[in-house]
Amino acid sequence: RALTSQDEEVVLSIQPIGELMVLAVEQETAAALVTESLGEFTPGERVRLKTRE
């Protein structure tokens, strides 16, 4: 549960995606996934990964 202020800014900057992921998984996991995937996927790709389950 150790979110830095930088992580919080990252989540806020992509708030719509963050909200989708919070609905899909527990909040801490969602925050970790959003932060981890920032450099790996475009926003559209992140949404596809979470919604095609």
C-alpha positions as CSV (number, residue, x, y, z in Angstrom):
1,R,0.0,0.0,0.0
2,A,3.0,2.2,-0.5
3,L,1.9,4.6,-3.3
4,T,4.3,7.5,-3.8
5,S,2.9,10.9,-4.8
6,Q,4.4,10.2,-8.2
7,D,2.3,7.0,-8.5
8,E,-0.8,8.9,-7.5
9,E,-0.1,11.6,-10.2
10,V,0.2,8.8,-12.8
11,V,-3.1,7.2,-11.8
12,L,-4.8,10.6,-11.8
13,S,-3.4,11.4,-15.3
14,I,-5.1,8.3,-16.7
15,Q,-8.1,8.3,-14.4
16,P,-10.7,6.7,-16.8
17,I,-8.4,3.6,-17.2
18,G,-7.7,3.6,-13.5
19,E,-11.4,3.5,-12.8
20,L,-12.0,0.6,-15.1
21,M,-9.2,-1.4,-13.5
22,V,-10.5,-0.7,-10.0
23,L,-13.8,-2.2,-11.1
24,A,-12.0,-5.3,-12.4
25,V,-9.6,-6.0,-9.6
26,E,-8.8,-4.9,-6.0
27,Q,-7.6,-1.3,-5.8
28,E,-4.0,-1.9,-4.8
29,T,-3.6,-4.4,-7.6
30,A,-5.2,-2.0,-10.0
31,A,-2.8,0.8,-9.0
32,A,0.2,-1.5,-9.4
33,L,-1.0,-2.7,-12.9
34,V,-1.6,0.8,-14.1
35,T,1.8,2.0,-12.9
36,E,3.6,-1.1,-14.2
37,S,2.0,-1.0,-17.7
38,L,2.5,2.7,-18.4
39,G,5.7,2.1,-20.4
40,E,4.5,-1.1,-22.1
41,F,1.2,-0.4,-23.7
42,T,-0.8,2.4,-25.2
43,P,-4.0,3.3,-23.3
44,G,-6.1,1.3,-25.8
45,E,-4.0,-1.8,-25.4
46,R,-4.3,-1.6,-21.6
47,V,-8.0,-1.4,-21.8
48,R,-8.1,-4.5,-24.2
49,L,-6.0,-6.5,-21.8
50,K,-8.3,-5.8,-18.9
51,T,-11.6,-6.2,-20.8
52,R,-11.1,-9.4,-22.8
53,E,-11.0,-11.7,-19.8
